[in-house]
Amino acid sequence: MKASNRSGISPFYVMEVMKSAAMRQLQVGDVLHLEVGQPSTPAPRLALEAAAVALESDRLGYTEAVGIPALRSRIARLYAQRHGLEIDPSRVVVTVGASGGFTLAILACFDAGDRVAMTEPGYAAYRNIMDALGVEVVPITVGPDTGFNLSIEQLEESMPLDGVVVASPSNPTGTVLADDEMRRLAGFCQSADLRLISDEIYHGITFGDAGVCALAYDDEAVVVQSFSKYQSMTGWRVGWTVVPDNLFGPVERLAQNLYISAPAISQHAALGSLEADAELNAHVARYRVNRDLVMSSLSAMGIQRVAPPDGAFYVWADVGHLGIDSAELCRRWLDDVGVAVTPGVDFDRTAGDRHVRFSYSESTADIEEACSRLETWMSRFA
Ligand SMILES: Cc1ncc(COP(=O)(O)O)c(C=O)c1O
């Protein structure tokens, strides 16, 4: 019997790298992980305590499809605290990670055949989900000449469009849209009647400009968010979206039918995590130290063409001058010195073979050791 054509999407290649790294770890036991896009820390203590209380006291059945009211209200308050924005809790929908939120957003906003722009490089799963849903992905190449962010001119050239997906800070580039850039982007989307989907999952992990919320400039934007990154809760599978009033009904119906509700225990833990900034900001301080280590090491290795790493925990680097395909380079780094790095192919279908993504979310000791091994490898390669 047949499998659907729509499921014939690209794999998420980083998972393959993770498999090879796990194999090497079993056989040699020396792997340092600069491939994984997740915090190396567990959920914050206040999240674990809230989960423990819920285990004892709550039935932990299905919740409302849009999430428990206390969490929705607390998330709404976060927008007042972080961005000075008044968001009504009725616009907040708790989701199964940003991944679940993004799928709801795409289903609620677009039909098959609609054209939606996203950056290249950009987050692979988003492109693949839109492919599976028959939404036409319109890639917009960003690089050093555009400050690694998409420009209004590029959007104008790509018209007609029905929507735009942006992530700031971005995966894989770590770049942040400045306030002014977001304002212009939002203004363009409104004037051209495009739905703006703003992935703000790395908010909280920034080293300069904190990153503006799209809702500051576009009330019709859909914000996709998650507890996975800043709150260090990837495995709890909980996130949220903020949707305009007229999309709430569609998103609620989709959530009810797609997965009923996000995991109850994770929602309770998520509520606790929203009071844990002191613990979480210590992680961000470590990411900053790690970023500086990676940047000076890359410079020592002669890898100079990198996107400005202003947020998230990634460095996107052009390794084209080495004259070796990035997948092969990453294979050699893993085989020769036990350092796992992600080749660019997931994120960029055209120039991925000359880029790699370093993730620096592990301990500083691991990052130091990884940099030293890579520097030794590069001194032999040169
Ligand atoms: C830009 C971006 N959006 C969404 C996700 C998915 O996150 P979640 O764990 O919340 O589903 C990731 C995960 O790496 C990401 O980097």
The ligand as a Gaussian input file, in Angstrom:
#p B3LYP/6-31G(d) Opt

LIG

0 1
 C       13.837000      28.256000      15.682000
 C       13.208000      27.075000      16.346000
 N       11.866000      26.987000      16.388000
 C       11.255000      25.924000      16.936000
 C       11.967000      24.882000      17.487000
 C       11.209000      23.721000      18.076000
 O       11.159000      23.837000      19.459000
 P       10.191000      23.025000      20.430000
 O       11.094000      22.132000      21.245000
 O        9.553000      24.046000      21.289000
 O        9.219000      22.269000      19.625000
 C       13.360000      24.927000      17.496000
 C       14.145000      23.823000      18.048000
 O       15.333000      23.721000      17.907000
 C       13.994000      26.056000      16.907000
 O       15.322000      26.167000      16.867000

